[in-house]
Amino acid sequence: MPDVLVRRAIEQAESRDPLVKAMVLLRGARVLAAMDKKAARQAFAEGAATAESLHLPSREREHVFNEA
């Protein structure tokens, strides 16, 4: 059940602001890691790439990774 909720949140995040999308993907990857390692790695990779593409100062980008 939790994996269904996380996958749904990730799907909904696709149309959101890139910062929201990155946070959902990175946090979702942590939850998915307990159930589906492959999906967790994919979510993390996409979340990391999205976070890296944000036009944020490095300190704020670091905060995104730390909070997720």
Beta strands, then each sheet from edge to edge (+ up, - down):
end
